[in-house]
Amino acid sequence: MPSSTVEDYIKQIYLVAEKAPGESVLMGRVAEALGVVPGTATTMVKTLAEAGLVDYERRVGVRLTDRGRALALHVLRRHRLLEQFLVEVLGFDWSEVHEEAERMEHVVSDRLLERIDRFLGHATEDPHGDPIPNAAGELSDHVLETLESCALNKPLRVARISDQDTDFLLYVARAGLNPGAELHLLERNAAAQSVRLRLAEGGELTLGLGAASKIYVREQQG
């Protein structure tokens, strides 16, 4: 069974690569995601390459192999099912479950995980709107845009929050932008690097483009 360190590296490489499909992940990005210095990240990535979990090329970066991607999705399945269980069953707030799931994802057994999955009715999304891989390691196809790039003056629904930082999630929750929130994007101001939106529940809000890029939405039909 892979160590928790191996699982953390593989998961973070997957999550960083998800934002730029088809591209190698630079070692600086890996180190930043894991909170280590680049030399430490490079040493670990070389070990992962020897294990057949990644392909690594100096000065180019790292990519997951098929084995590495399968492991990453398995770890994400554990993490996201645990988050959903903590919210739906134990009553945790959606903005505080990430750190709890981080600690639990390495120790929960596959047997317990499948019981949780059945209990939750085979949920396809976690509390942040992130897709939950199924038992075969497959993800539902979600085509989403962010508030940084979506159309103006269309009825939108928040579908996913991609940044799991607790402070950011608390900010999103206070702003009323939880997954499921309905809104219209009124203006995108390139000079001010901001967007202005109106919530269906009332009130307008201005966000920086950095925050807007982390909030994924789906256009409502009808």
C-alpha positions, -999 to 999 in steps of 0.1 A, spaced: 0 0 0 15 34 -9 26 57 19 6 88 28 35 109 14 33 91 -19 -5 95 -20 -2 132 -12 23 138 -40 3 119 -66 -30 137 -56 -14 171 -57 2 165 -91 -32 154 -104 -49 185 -90 -23 209 -104 -23 192 -138 -62 194 -138 -59 231 -143 -37 228 -174 -46 195 -191 -20 180 -213 9 200 -199 37 188 -176 36 201 -141 66 222 -132 85 212 -100 80 246 -85 42 241 -87 45 206 -71 66 221 -43 42 249 -37 12 226 -36 28 204 -10 45 232 11 80 219 6 112 232 -10 118 224 -47 147 201 -39 126 180 -16 99 177 -43 123 168 -70 138 140 -48 104 125 -41 93 128 -78 123 108 -89 113 81 -64 77 82 -79 92 79 -114 112 48 -103 80 33 -90 63 39 -124 38 64 -110 50 95 -129 72 104 -159 97 131 -149 120 152 -172 144 177 -158 135 213 -166 102 201 -182 83 187 -153 63 157 -143 32 139 -156 13 111 -140 14 77 -157 -17 56 -161 -9 39 -128 -3 73 -111 -36 87 -124 -55 56 -111 -39 61 -77 -47 98 -77 -83 92 -85 -85 65 -58 -72 90 -32 -95 117 -44 -125 92 -41 -116 86 -5 -112 123 3 -143 135 -14 -166 107 -1 -153 115 34 -161 152 30 -196 144 18 -201 120 48 -188 145 73 -213 171 60 -243 150 52 -242 126 82 -221 142 109 -233 178 104 -200 195 97 -200 228 78 -190 224 42 -162 250 47 -144 230 74 -143 194 62 -112 196 39 -86 193 67 -106 166 85 -107 145 52 -70 152 46 -62 134 79 -87 105 74 -81 97 37 -49 77 43 -63 55 70 -99 46 59 -101 11 45 -116 3 11 -143 -18 29 -154 11 50 -152 35 21 -176 13 0 -200 12 30 -199 50 31 -205 52 -7 -236 30 -5 -249 49 25 -246 82 6 -264 67 -24 -233 68 -46 -229 106 -45 -213 121 -76 -202 154 -60 -187 164 -27 -198 194 -7 -176 218 -27 -190 205 -60 -159 185 -69 -167 153 -88 -163 120 -69 -146 92 -89 -167 60 -89 -153 27 -77 -139 21 -112 -119 53 -110 -142 71 -135 -153 107 -133 -185 122 -145 -180 146 -174 -186 181 -160 -183 210 -184 -181 242 -163 -169 277 -166 -156 301 -139 -168 335 -130 -137 348 -146 -147 336 -181 -185 328 -182 -211 348 -201 -226 380 -187 -263 385 -178 -272 348 -178 -289 329 -150 -260 309 -133 -257 285 -105 -225 279 -85 -214 244 -92 -179 240 -77 -153 258 -55 -119 247 -66 -98 262 -38 -100 241 -6 -82 267 16 -103 271 48 -101 309 48 -112 311 12 -141 287 18 -153 307 48 -151 338 27 -172 322 0 -197 310 25 -201 344 41 -205 359 6 -234 335 -1 -216 318 -30 -220 282 -17 -225 255 -44 -261 258 -55 -263 296 -51 -280 313 -80 -266 346 -95 -262 368 -126 -227 381 -136 -233 418 -143 -198 431 -152 -162 420 -158 -138 449 -154 -104 441 -169 -88 474 -157 -99 467 -121 -93 430 -123 -127 423 -109 -162 410 -116 -195 423 -103 -225 399 -97 -260 399 -83 -271 371 -61 -306 357 -66 -312 360 -28 -305 397 -31 -275 420 -30 -245 427 -53 -209 416 -48 -176 425 -63 -148 398 -65 -112 400 -77 -104 379 -108 -83 356 -86 -113 346 -65 -136 345 -95 -113 320 -112 -119 296 -84 -157 296 -85 -172 274 -112 -207 279 -125 -232 262 -147 -257 281 -168 -293 274 -159 -316 263 -186 -352 275 -190 
